[in-house]
Structures are given as structure tokens and as C-alpha cells.
């Protein structure tokens, strides 16, 4: 009986060790991949959606105020 328990612990430690090593290697590979992607495919700076579309901030503020007034008048 004791031999079976020792064998089971041995296999448990072996299995957990293999999983740990696999996950550690996977993290290293993903970090390397992230560095390579950032080096060869850098992100282009983009404008915010409001600036790109040419939205007037005064009109946006007026629309928000109108919606708030409409919500408050219903109460």
C-alpha cells in the first residue's frame, strides 16, 4: 500500500512539473512574440474618433444637454 502511495506522489509531482515547465516556456515564447510583433509591426498613431470625423464639441455638448433635459422632464 505504501508503495502505491509513493508511486502516486511521484507521478503527481512529475505531471505537475511537466505542466509547470510547459507553461513557463509558453510565457517566454509569448513574450518573445510580443517583442517581435512590436518591432516589425509598430502601431500607427491614430486620431480619436471625434477628431477624425470632425465632430464639433459644441454640438456634442448641446446634444448631451438636450438628452439630459428630456430625461429630467419626464420625472
C-alpha positions as a Markdown table, in Angstrom:
| # | Residue | x | y | z |
|---|---|---|---|---|
| 1 | Unk | 0.0 | 0.0 | 0.0 |
| 2 | Unk | 2.8 | 2.4 | 0.9 |
| 3 | Unk | 4.5 | 1.7 | -2.4 |
| 4 | Unk | 1.4 | 2.7 | -4.3 |
| 5 | Unk | 1.1 | 6.0 | -2.4 |
| 6 | Unk | 4.7 | 6.7 | -3.1 |
| 7 | Unk | 4.2 | 5.9 | -6.8 |
| 8 | Unk | 1.2 | 8.2 | -7.0 |
| 9 | Unk | 3.0 | 11.1 | -5.4 |
| 10 | Unk | 5.9 | 10.5 | -7.8 |
| 11 | Unk | 3.6 | 10.7 | -10.8 |
| 12 | Unk | 1.7 | 13.7 | -9.4 |
| 13 | Unk | 5.0 | 15.6 | -8.9 |
| 14 | Unk | 6.2 | 14.6 | -12.4 |
| 15 | Unk | 2.9 | 15.6 | -14.0 |
| 16 | Unk | 2.8 | 19.0 | -12.2 |
| 17 | Unk | 6.4 | 19.6 | -13.1 |
| 18 | Unk | 5.8 | 19.0 | -16.8 |
| 19 | Unk | 2.8 | 21.3 | -16.8 |
| 20 | Unk | 4.8 | 24.0 | -15.0 |
| 21 | Unk | 7.7 | 23.7 | -17.4 |
| 22 | Unk | 5.3 | 23.8 | -20.4 |
| 23 | Unk | 3.5 | 26.9 | -19.1 |
| 24 | Unk | 6.8 | 28.7 | -18.3 |
| 25 | Unk | 8.1 | 28.0 | -21.8 |
| 26 | Unk | 4.8 | 29.2 | -23.3 |
| 27 | Unk | 5.1 | 32.5 | -21.3 |
| 28 | Unk | 8.6 | 33.0 | -22.6 |
| 29 | Unk | 7.5 | 32.3 | -26.2 |
| 30 | Unk | 4.6 | 34.7 | -26.0 |
| 31 | Unk | 6.8 | 37.5 | -24.6 |
| 32 | Unk | 9.2 | 37.0 | -27.4 |
| 33 | Unk | 6.3 | 37.0 | -29.9 |
| 34 | Unk | 5.1 | 40.3 | -28.4 |
| 35 | Unk | 8.5 | 41.9 | -28.8 |
| 36 | Unk | 8.9 | 40.7 | -32.4 |
| 37 | Unk | 5.4 | 42.0 | -33.3 |
| 38 | Unk | 6.1 | 45.4 | -31.7 |
| 39 | Unk | 9.4 | 45.6 | -33.5 |
| 40 | Unk | 8.3 | 44.7 | -37.0 |
| 41 | Unk | 4.7 | 45.9 | -36.9 |
| 42 | Unk | 4.6 | 49.0 | -34.8 |
| 43 | Unk | 1.2 | 50.6 | -34.1 |
| 44 | Unk | 0.5 | 53.7 | -36.1 |
| 45 | Unk | -0.7 | 56.7 | -34.0 |
| 46 | Unk | -4.4 | 57.2 | -34.7 |
| 47 | Unk | -6.6 | 60.2 | -34.1 |
| 48 | Unk | -9.6 | 59.9 | -31.7 |
| 49 | Unk | -12.9 | 59.2 | -33.4 |
| 50 | Unk | -14.2 | 62.7 | -32.7 |
| 51 | Unk | -11.2 | 64.4 | -34.2 |
| 52 | Unk | -11.1 | 62.1 | -37.3 |
| 53 | Unk | -14.8 | 62.7 | -38.0 |
| 54 | Unk | -14.6 | 66.4 | -37.5 |
| 55 | Unk | -17.3 | 66.5 | -34.8 |
| 56 | Unk | -17.9 | 69.9 | -33.3 |
| 57 | Unk | -17.6 | 69.7 | -29.5 |
| 58 | Unk | -20.2 | 72.4 | -29.0 |
| 59 | Unk | -22.8 | 70.4 | -30.9 |
| 60 | Unk | -22.0 | 67.3 | -28.8 |
| 61 | Unk | -22.4 | 69.3 | -25.6 |
| 62 | Unk | -25.8 | 70.7 | -26.9 |
| 63 | Unk | -27.0 | 67.2 | -27.7 |
| 64 | Unk | -26.0 | 65.8 | -24.3 |
| 65 | Unk | -27.7 | 68.8 | -22.6 |
| 66 | Unk | -30.9 | 68.2 | -24.6 |
| 67 | Unk | -30.9 | 64.5 | -23.7 |
| 68 | Unk | -30.4 | 65.3 | -20.0 |
| 69 | Unk | -33.2 | 67.9 | -20.1 |
| 70 | Unk | -35.5 | 65.4 | -21.8 |
| 71 | Unk | -34.7 | 62.7 | -19.2 |
| 72 | Unk | -35.2 | 65.1 | -16.3 |
| 73 | Unk | -38.5 | 66.5 | -17.7 |
| 74 | Unk | -40.1 | 63.0 | -17.8 |
| 75 | Unk | -39.9 | 62.6 | -14.0 |
